[in-house]
């Protein structure tokens, strides 16, 4: 056993510790997708674009508060799956950028979170469509 985690279930209770196994990232990293696999997966999430070694989508909501509620729900999904997007908030626009850094590019984890984000956005009276992005390759 290795790392000790501090838990505090209730502010009135004392801290408690538990042993957890050491973190082994090599066992948890999904494989990086090929260009053909990425192109195929993008067909299922047509509002998303490949930008370098990431996938990205911009959502347009009716106001800032709605944008922040969406971001909060995305954060909960991301935390639950331990897969955290880059998030850019510009008033009523939210841009999510996804990549699996441990894999060095795009994996199925990115497309799973993309689909979850699209489902969450639809619950906010649906996002207004943002202009589609073209595929941009970076060196």
N, C-alpha and C positions, 0 to 999 in steps of 0.2 A: 504494500500500500504506500501511498505517497502523500499528495497534497491534502491539507486540511481545509475544509470549507466551514465558514462560520454561518450558522443559520439563526435567525431570530423570528420565530413564528408569531410572536405576540410581544409588543413593546413592554408589557409587564413581566415577562418571563426572562430568566437569565439566558445568556448566550449558550448555545450548545454546539459542539463540534462533531464532525463525523469524518471518518477516513474514506477517501475515494481512490480508485485506481489512477495511476499516472495517465496523463493525457497522451494519446498516441495518434498524432495527426495523420500519419501515413495510412493508418487503417480506416480513416474516416473520409479521405479525400476522394470524391468521385472522379472518374476519368474526364479529361478535357475532350470536348466534342470536335469532330472534324468539321471542315467547312461545309461538306455535304450534309452532315447531320444538323448543323446550325441552320442551314438554308431550309431544310425540311421542317425543323421545329418552329422556325419563324412563320411558317404557313399557318400554324395553329394560333399564333398571337400576332395577327397582321398589323396591329398598331405599333408593334415593337420593331426596332431597327438594330442592326449590328453596327456598332461604332468602335472600330479598332478591335480590341480583345474584350468587348463588353456588349451587352444588349441594353437598349435605352428606350424609354417612353416618357412623353410629357402628357400629363393629364391637366385638363382645364376644368375648374369648378366654379361655382357661382360667386364665391367670396373667400376671404382669408380663413374665416372660422371653419368652413367646410373643408378647405385644404388641410388645415391642422388636424381636424378629426380623422381624415383619411390617413394622414401621416402617422397618427397615433395607432390606428388599426394595423397599418403596414408594419410599424415597429413591433407590435405584439406578435404578429405572424413571423417576422424576421427573428425575433428573440426566441420564439418557440422552436424554430428550426436551426438556430445558431447560424443564420446566413443573413448578413446585414448589407443592405444596399447603400449606395451613395445617394443622398437625397438633397435635391436643390428645391427650395421653396421660394417662389416669387409671387407674393400675394395670392392670387387664385390659381396659379400654375404650380404643379409639382412635377419635377423630373426625377424619375428613378433610373439609376444606372446599376446594372448587375453584372458581376463577374465573380468567379470562384478563385480567389487569390492564391489559395494553397495549390490549386491545379494549374495555375498560370493562364487562365482563360475562361471560356464559357463551358459550363457543364449543365446537366439536367437539373441541378439544384436551382440554377438561374431561371430556367423556364418554368419550374414549379412555382417559384415565388412570383414570377411575372403573371402566371395564370391566377394566382391567389390575389394579387394586387388588382387585376382587372375585375375580378368578382367583387372585391371590396368597393371599388370605384363605382360599379353599377348600382350599389346600394345607396349612393348619395345622389339620387335622381339621375344617375349616369353622368359620367364626365362629358363635357362638351369636347368634340374632337379637336385635337391640336393638329397643326399642320404636320403631315407625315415627313419623316426625316429620310434622307437618302443614306445609303450605305457609305460610310466614310472609313477608309482604310488609313491607319497611321503607320508610320515606319517603326 
